[in-house]
Amino acid sequence: MKKLLYLIALLPAVLFAQQAKPKTETITLGGGCFWCIEAVFDGLDGVISAESGYSGGSIKNPTYDEVSTGTTGFAEAVQIKYDPSKTNLDEIFKVFFTVHDPTQLNRQGADKGSQYRSVIFYANENQKKIAKDIITKLNNSGAYDSKIVTTLEPYKGFTKAESYHQNYYENNKSKSYCQYVIQPKLEKFEKVFKDRLKKKK
C-alpha cells in the first residue's frame, strides 16, 4: 500500500517532467552540397540540430565515396531537428528555397549529379502537403524564371555522414569552397531572415 501511495505521489512529477521536455520534429532536405544547407540551418532560431548525411537510396551504411558516384540513389541531405514552438515547416521551407536554386536539375552550381538534387524527404502526409503547397505558390508567383524541379520523396531513412562532414563550414572557414560557395548563401540567409537568427552565445 505504501508503495502504491508513493507511486501515486510521484505521478504528477513524472507527468510534469514529460510535459516540460521540449517537443521536437524532424525534416530531411537535400539542396546541393550538404555543407551549405547544414551551415544555413545551424543559424535559424528554433533549429536544435542540423546533421549532414545521405538519404533516398537503398544500400546500408552508404559512404561519401559511394554516394559521390551518383549511382546509388542517395542524395546529400541534411536532417533538421527543430522546436515547433519556435519555428515551423513553412519557415524552414522558405529558408530552403531561398538559399539554393530549386530550378536546377541534379546540380547546384558546379556540383553536378543526382546526389546534389533538390529534394524534400517527407515523413508524413502533412509534410508532403506543406511542401507541395509552397512549391505551387512559388511557381505561380513567378519567383523563378524556370519551373521548380524539387522532388518530393518518401523518407526511407537517413545515414549520418562521416565526422569530417559535420560542421564543415565552422571548421573550415578559410577554405575556398566555404568562402566562395557557402559564405554567399549564409549572407543571403542572414539578410533575408535577419529577425530569425539564433542569438550568438
C-alpha positions as CSV (number, residue, x, y, z in Angstrom):
1,M,0.0,0.0,0.0
2,K,2.8,2.4,0.9
3,K,4.5,1.6,-2.4
4,L,1.2,2.4,-4.3
5,L,0.8,5.7,-2.4
6,Y,4.4,6.6,-3.3
7,L,3.8,5.9,-7.0
8,I,0.7,8.0,-6.9
9,A,2.5,10.8,-5.3
10,L,5.3,10.5,-7.8
11,L,2.9,10.6,-10.8
12,P,2.4,14.3,-11.0
13,A,6.1,14.9,-11.0
14,V,6.6,12.4,-13.8
15,L,3.8,13.9,-15.9
16,F,5.3,17.4,-15.4
17,A,8.7,16.2,-16.5
18,Q,7.2,14.7,-19.6
19,Q,5.3,17.9,-20.4
20,A,8.4,20.0,-19.7
21,K,10.5,18.1,-22.2
22,P,10.7,20.2,-25.4
23,K,8.9,18.6,-28.3
24,T,11.0,18.1,-31.5
25,E,10.1,17.5,-35.1
26,T,12.3,16.4,-37.9
27,I,12.5,17.2,-41.7
28,T,15.2,16.0,-44.1
29,L,16.2,18.1,-47.1
30,G,18.7,18.0,-50.0
31,G,19.7,21.1,-51.8
32,G,23.2,20.6,-53.3
33,C,26.2,20.1,-51.1
34,F,25.1,19.3,-47.6
35,W,27.8,21.6,-46.1
36,C,25.8,24.6,-47.4
37,I,22.4,23.5,-46.1
38,E,23.8,22.5,-42.7
39,A,25.6,25.8,-42.2
40,V,22.4,27.8,-43.0
41,F,20.0,25.9,-40.8
42,D,22.5,25.9,-37.9
43,G,21.8,29.6,-37.8
44,L,18.0,29.5,-37.8
45,D,16.3,30.1,-34.4
46,G,14.3,27.1,-33.3
47,V,16.6,24.6,-35.0
48,I,18.0,22.2,-32.5
49,S,20.4,20.3,-34.8
50,A,21.3,20.0,-38.4
51,E,23.3,17.0,-39.4
52,S,24.8,16.2,-42.8
53,G,24.2,12.7,-44.3
54,Y,22.6,10.6,-47.0
55,S,19.0,9.8,-47.8
56,G,17.0,8.4,-50.7
57,G,18.9,5.3,-51.5
58,S,18.6,1.7,-50.5
59,I,22.0,0.3,-49.7
60,K,23.0,0.1,-46.0
61,N,25.6,2.4,-44.5
62,P,26.5,4.4,-47.7
63,T,29.8,6.2,-47.7
64,Y,30.7,9.5,-49.2
65,D,32.7,7.9,-51.9
66,E,29.8,5.6,-52.9
67,V,27.2,8.5,-52.9
68,S,29.6,10.7,-54.9
69,T,29.3,8.3,-57.9
70,G,25.8,9.4,-58.4
71,T,24.6,5.9,-59.0
72,T,23.3,4.9,-55.5
73,G,20.0,6.9,-55.4
74,F,21.2,8.7,-52.4
75,A,21.2,12.5,-52.1
76,E,23.5,14.6,-49.9
77,A,20.9,15.6,-47.3
78,V,20.6,17.5,-44.0
79,Q,18.4,16.2,-41.2
80,I,16.9,19.1,-39.3
81,K,15.5,18.7,-35.8
82,Y,13.5,21.7,-34.6
83,D,11.3,23.0,-31.9
84,P,7.9,23.6,-33.4
85,S,7.1,26.2,-30.8
86,K,9.9,28.4,-32.3
87,T,9.8,27.6,-36.0
88,N,7.8,25.5,-38.4
89,L,7.9,23.8,-41.7
90,D,6.6,26.8,-43.6
91,E,9.5,28.9,-42.4
92,I,12.0,26.0,-42.9
93,F,10.9,25.5,-46.5
94,K,11.1,29.3,-47.1
95,V,14.7,29.3,-45.9
96,F,15.4,26.1,-48.0
97,F,14.1,27.7,-51.2
98,T,15.9,30.9,-50.6
99,V,19.4,29.5,-50.2
100,H,19.5,27.1,-53.1
101,D,18.3,27.1,-56.7
102,P,15.4,24.7,-56.9
103,T,15.1,25.0,-60.7
104,Q,18.5,23.3,-61.4
105,L,18.0,19.6,-62.1
106,N,20.6,17.3,-60.4
107,R,23.0,20.1,-59.7
108,Q,23.8,23.2,-57.7
109,G,26.3,25.4,-59.4
110,A,29.4,23.4,-60.1
111,D,28.3,20.4,-58.1
112,K,26.7,18.0,-60.6
113,G,24.9,14.7,-60.2
114,S,21.7,13.2,-58.8
115,Q,23.3,13.2,-55.4
116,Y,23.0,17.0,-55.5
117,R,19.3,17.1,-56.5
118,S,16.9,19.4,-54.8
119,V,14.7,17.1,-52.7
120,I,12.3,17.1,-49.7
121,F,12.1,13.8,-48.0
122,Y,8.7,13.8,-46.4
123,A,8.0,11.6,-43.4
124,N,4.2,12.0,-43.4
125,E,1.4,13.4,-45.5
126,N,1.3,16.7,-43.6
127,Q,5.0,17.4,-44.6
128,K,4.2,16.4,-48.2
129,K,1.2,18.8,-48.3
130,I,3.0,21.8,-46.9
131,A,5.9,21.2,-49.4
132,K,3.5,20.8,-52.4
133,D,1.7,24.0,-51.3
134,I,4.8,26.1,-51.1
135,I,6.2,24.8,-54.4
136,T,2.8,25.6,-56.1
137,K,2.8,29.1,-54.6
138,L,6.4,29.8,-55.7
139,N,5.8,28.5,-59.2
140,N,2.6,30.7,-59.5
141,S,4.4,33.7,-58.1
142,G,7.0,33.8,-60.9
143,A,9.8,34.0,-58.3
144,Y,12.0,31.9,-60.6
145,D,12.5,32.1,-64.3
146,S,12.1,28.4,-64.6
147,K,9.8,25.8,-63.0
148,I,10.9,24.3,-59.7
149,V,12.2,20.8,-60.1
150,T,12.5,19.9,-56.4
151,T,11.3,16.3,-55.9
152,L,9.1,15.1,-53.1
153,E,10.3,11.7,-52.0
154,P,9.1,9.5,-49.1
155,Y,11.5,9.4,-46.3
156,K,13.2,5.9,-46.2
157,G,15.9,6.6,-43.7
158,F,19.0,8.8,-43.0
159,T,22.6,7.8,-42.6
160,K,24.8,10.4,-40.9
161,A,27.8,11.3,-42.9
162,E,31.4,10.9,-41.8
163,S,32.5,13.0,-38.9
164,Y,34.6,15.4,-41.1
165,H,31.5,16.5,-42.9
166,Q,29.8,17.7,-39.8
167,N,30.0,21.4,-39.0
168,Y,32.2,21.6,-42.1
169,Y,31.8,25.4,-42.6
170,E,32.6,26.2,-38.9
171,N,35.7,24.1,-39.0
172,N,37.0,25.1,-42.4
173,K,36.1,28.8,-42.9
174,S,39.4,29.6,-44.6
175,K,38.9,27.0,-47.4
176,S,37.9,28.4,-50.8
177,Y,34.7,26.3,-51.1
178,C,33.5,27.8,-47.8
179,Q,34.4,31.4,-48.8
180,Y,33.0,31.3,-52.4
181,V,30.1,28.9,-52.2
182,I,28.9,28.6,-48.6
183,Q,29.5,32.1,-47.4
184,P,27.3,33.8,-50.1
185,K,24.4,31.5,-49.1
186,L,24.9,32.4,-45.5
187,E,25.0,36.1,-46.2
188,K,21.7,35.8,-48.2
189,F,20.1,33.8,-45.4
190,E,21.2,36.3,-42.7
191,K,19.9,39.2,-44.8
192,V,16.5,37.8,-45.7
193,F,15.9,36.2,-42.3
194,K,17.7,38.7,-40.1
195,D,14.9,38.7,-37.5
196,R,15.0,34.9,-37.2
197,L,18.7,34.2,-36.5
198,K,19.9,32.4,-33.4
199,K,21.3,34.7,-30.8
200,K,25.0,34.3,-30.7
201,K,26.4,33.0,-27.4
